[in-house]
Amino acid sequence: MKILVVGSGGREHALAWKLAQSPRVTEIYCAPGNAGIARVAKCVPIKVSDHDALVAFAREQGIALTVVGPDDVLAAGLVDRFEGEGLRIFGPRQSAARLESSKVFAKDFMQRHGIPTAQSGSFSDPAEAYAFAQASKKPLVIKADGLALGKGVIIAQDGWEAGLAIHQIMEERRFGDAGAQIVIEEFLEGPECSIHALVDGENYLLFPGAQDHKRAQNYDQGLNTGGMGAFSPPPALTPALEKWVRCELLDLFIAGLKADGMDFRGMLFPGLMLTADGPKVLEFNCRFGDPETQVLLMRLESDLLDLLEATIDRRLGEVSARWNTQAAVCVIMASGGYPGSYITGKPIRGLPAESSELQVFHAGTREEGGSFVTAGGRVLGVTALAPNLATARDRAYEAVRTIDFEDRHFRTDIAVKALTA
């Protein structure tokens, strides 16, 4: 069967790479893809926002399944459009994708259905937001309601910083229309953990845990990014925590879907904060994480296509997944200046030979004259698999050191805390 992957980043490269291993897949396309994805799929120059062109391509090529990678595509309703055209597609509909595209909507859902989360208030009036922030215990977390490429979150240490954050988000519109509403919530402390579970509206299939590194600089310093690295499994995901995830999160999530009459079929990707008062859900994402997908799919031994189709057909209760017991580490190599301004077009040298234990997933590359050059903020996701976390980390960084491009940037502390905890 023919598969279409929608997107152009490292997550989409990992999805295409894993789907290509299915014996049922005859051809993979990616729209628009990147230079690395072109090694495992045929890239087609269609923008993810061009729904008409995507539908036409799927019809013309006889695409049996389309897999959506990015959150903004789900929020824009591509799944609804494909289903309306009688085309098979993986991902939640627009109404369910609001759990990611609107933090206000997600907070209301969690509070309504008893899912543990930070105490918060939601605001569309800056004056009311200022008053709430000044009266609240500091520090505070100020979040733009809509999608902001993983960057619409500001931590305010005091009242002055809270007021500035509200002004920047709501009045200056630093994150565009995503800041028309905001959520102000209590600051939570503790290690973070990412959960992935396929959900078909009735059942769920829980994936192993993963942990992301959001800040641009070592030791969780600097600006928030889309993710500078990830590893799996995280030691924090103990059997006790997994039981909590099932009973206090996923079971309540499924019950909430049914109570609200919401049709959610796709990947649920909640972020957790493991606080002294117990785990709390930071946010919901409604697609595969990036770069968590890179480490998870390195560990997946089952056919990914089978799992995605079981989700669409509401058959998750009938399937299981096999996972490699080894550990995986992904180190993101980024353009200098990311997540701020940066220059692209830098030649990439020294890419290592790949194997079942080492993959370099391309996030922002293009081909010029037969060579790879940088084409984005996050450029490569160097991902290694090994019997334990320490060896996987060493293997990933050994490969990173062979890769060079001008002004490259990467964190040197991915998974360090897990090894020293």
Secondary structure, 3 states (H helix, E strand, C coil): CEEEEEECCHHHHHHHHHHCCCCCCCEEEEEECCCCHHHCCEECCCCCCCHHHHHHHHHHHCCCEEEECCHHHHHCCHHHHHHHCCCCEECCCHHHHHHHHCHHHHHHHHHHCCCCECCEEEECCHHHHHHHHHHCCCCEEEEECCCCCCCCEEEECCHHHHHHHHHHHHHCCCCHHHHCCEEEEECCCCCEEECCEEECCCCEEECCCEEECCEEEHHHEEEECCCCEEEECCCCCCHHHHHHHHHHHHHHHHHHHHHHCCCCCEEEEEEEEEECCEEEEEEEECCCCCCHHHHHHHHECCCHHHHHHHHHCCCHHHCCCCECCCEEEEEEEEECCCCCCCCCCCECECCCCCECCEEEEECCEEEECCEEEECCCEEEEEEEEECCHHHHHHHHHHHHHHCECCCEECCCCCCHHHHHC
